[in-house]
């Protein structure tokens, strides 16, 4: 069953943010509070904090994440200028650094896997997309497309070869 008992709220309420990690070591980043956000917060199973946590490189909404709290990945989205981006960043537990850009800029993709073995799938390019890309820790390459084009979908899975996509807008 789901519960809110003993579970802290994120420090800054926002929508269209991304996250990764586990129930006791989570990470959330980006999103929209009425303006675009670069804020990143870590979760320890009961409390969210920004202390010692570096923000993503630029305020971004409609992005996605994969990986863990100490080896996170964030990709795609819309920047504060309203431009769809291909940007990828890697998190080491305290700060973000640039990774290889997605082959096609998009927002609202789903994602799964780890910082060195991830998938980005679907999203919105000039229309809802079925594109899928695989990340190897330094660059993205094309992978098998989704069977149905979707945006604003979710994903989970331990690697690029063991992933699940679900939901979304067609």
C-alpha positions as CSV (number, residue, x, y, z in Angstrom):
1,X,0.0,0.0,0.0
2,X,1.1,3.6,-0.6
3,X,1.6,5.8,2.4
4,X,2.5,9.4,3.3
5,X,3.3,8.5,7.0
6,X,6.9,9.3,7.8
7,X,7.6,10.5,4.3
8,X,8.8,14.0,3.8
9,X,7.7,16.3,1.0
10,X,10.1,17.6,-1.5
11,X,11.4,21.1,-0.6
12,X,10.1,22.9,-3.7
13,X,6.8,21.8,-5.1
14,X,7.0,21.6,-8.9
15,X,5.7,19.7,-11.9
16,X,7.3,18.2,-15.0
17,X,10.4,17.2,-12.9
18,X,12.5,14.1,-13.2
19,X,13.9,11.6,-10.8
20,X,15.9,8.4,-10.3
21,X,17.2,6.2,-7.5
22,X,15.5,4.0,-5.0
23,X,13.0,4.4,-2.2
24,X,15.7,5.2,0.4
25,X,18.2,7.0,-1.9
26,X,16.2,9.1,-4.4
27,X,17.0,12.1,-6.5
28,X,14.7,14.7,-8.2
29,X,15.7,17.5,-10.4
30,X,14.4,20.2,-12.8
31,X,10.7,20.9,-13.4
32,X,8.5,23.8,-13.3
33,X,7.3,25.9,-10.3
34,X,5.6,28.5,-12.6
35,X,9.1,29.1,-13.9
36,X,11.6,26.6,-15.0
37,X,13.9,25.0,-12.3
38,X,17.4,23.7,-12.1
39,X,17.0,22.6,-8.5
40,X,18.1,19.1,-7.4
41,X,17.1,17.4,-4.2
42,X,18.2,14.1,-2.6
43,X,16.0,11.8,-0.5
44,X,17.1,9.4,2.3
45,X,13.9,7.5,2.8
46,X,12.3,10.2,5.0
47,X,13.7,13.6,4.3
48,X,14.5,15.6,1.1
49,X,17.5,18.0,1.2
50,X,19.4,20.4,-1.1
51,X,22.4,20.5,1.3
52,X,25.5,19.5,-0.6
53,X,23.5,18.7,-3.7
54,X,24.4,20.4,-7.0
55,X,21.7,21.7,-9.3
56,X,21.5,20.7,-12.9
57,X,23.3,22.9,-15.4
58,X,20.3,24.9,-16.6
59,X,16.6,25.3,-15.6
60,X,14.8,22.5,-17.5
61,X,11.2,21.1,-17.6
62,X,9.8,18.0,-19.2
63,X,13.1,16.1,-18.8
64,X,13.7,12.5,-17.7
65,X,16.2,10.6,-15.5
66,X,17.7,7.2,-15.0
67,X,20.3,5.7,-12.6
68,X,20.9,6.1,-8.9
69,X,21.4,8.9,-6.4
70,X,25.2,8.6,-6.7
71,X,25.3,7.9,-10.4
72,X,22.3,9.7,-12.0
73,X,21.5,10.7,-15.5
74,X,19.2,13.4,-16.8
75,X,18.3,14.0,-20.5
76,X,16.1,15.9,-22.9
77,X,13.5,18.5,-21.9
78,X,12.6,22.1,-22.5
79,X,14.9,24.9,-21.4
80,X,13.8,28.3,-19.9
81,X,13.8,29.8,-23.4
82,X,11.2,27.3,-24.5
83,X,13.6,25.4,-26.7
84,X,13.5,21.6,-26.9
85,X,17.0,20.3,-25.9
86,X,19.2,17.2,-26.4
87,X,21.3,17.9,-23.3
88,X,22.5,15.0,-21.1
89,X,24.1,15.4,-17.7
90,X,25.6,12.9,-15.3
91,X,25.4,13.2,-11.5
92,X,28.2,11.8,-9.2
93,X,26.4,12.3,-5.8
94,X,27.2,16.0,-5.5
95,X,27.5,17.7,-8.8
96,X,26.5,17.4,-12.5
97,X,28.7,17.3,-15.5
98,X,28.0,17.2,-19.3
99,X,27.4,13.9,-21.0
100,X,26.8,13.1,-24.7
101,X,23.7,14.8,-26.2
102,X,20.7,12.8,-27.3
103,X,20.7,12.2,-31.1
104,X,17.4,14.1,-31.4
105,X,16.3,16.9,-29.1
106,X,13.0,16.1,-27.4
107,X,10.9,16.6,-24.3
108,X,8.7,14.3,-22.3
109,X,10.6,11.1,-23.0
110,X,10.6,8.1,-20.8
111,X,13.8,6.5,-19.5
112,X,15.3,3.6,-17.7
113,X,18.6,2.0,-16.8
114,X,21.8,3.2,-15.3
115,X,24.2,6.1,-15.9
116,X,26.3,3.8,-18.2
117,X,23.5,1.7,-19.7
118,X,20.3,3.7,-20.2
119,X,17.4,4.1,-22.6
120,X,15.5,7.3,-23.7
121,X,12.3,6.5,-25.5
122,X,9.4,8.4,-27.0
123,X,8.9,12.0,-26.3
124,X,7.9,14.9,-28.4
125,X,10.0,16.1,-31.3
126,X,7.8,17.9,-33.9
127,X,5.1,15.4,-33.1
128,X,4.8,12.5,-30.6
129,X,7.7,10.2,-31.3
130,X,8.6,6.5,-31.0
131,X,12.4,7.2,-31.1
132,X,14.5,5.1,-28.7
133,X,18.2,5.8,-28.0
134,X,20.7,3.9,-25.9
135,X,23.3,5.6,-23.7
136,X,26.6,3.8,-23.0
137,X,28.0,6.3,-20.4
138,X,29.4,8.7,-23.0
139,X,27.2,8.8,-26.1
140,X,23.7,7.9,-27.4
141,X,23.0,5.6,-30.3
142,X,19.7,4.7,-32.1
143,X,17.9,1.6,-30.7
144,X,14.7,-0.2,-31.6
145,X,11.7,2.2,-31.6
146,X,8.7,1.9,-29.4
147,X,5.8,0.1,-31.1
148,X,3.5,3.1,-30.5
149,X,4.7,6.8,-30.5
150,X,4.1,8.4,-27.1
151,X,5.1,11.4,-25.0
152,X,5.0,12.1,-21.3
153,X,5.4,8.4,-20.6
154,X,7.2,6.6,-17.7
155,X,9.8,3.9,-17.6
156,X,11.7,1.6,-15.3
157,X,14.3,-1.1,-15.5
158,X,17.8,-2.0,-14.5
159,X,19.4,-1.7,-18.0
160,X,18.8,-1.0,-21.6
161,X,18.1,-4.7,-22.2
162,X,15.7,-5.0,-19.3
163,X,13.3,-2.0,-19.5
164,X,9.6,-1.2,-19.4
165,X,7.7,1.7,-20.8
166,X,4.2,2.5,-19.8
167,X,1.5,5.2,-20.0
168,X,2.0,8.3,-22.0
169,X,0.1,10.5,-24.5
170,X,-0.3,9.3,-28.0
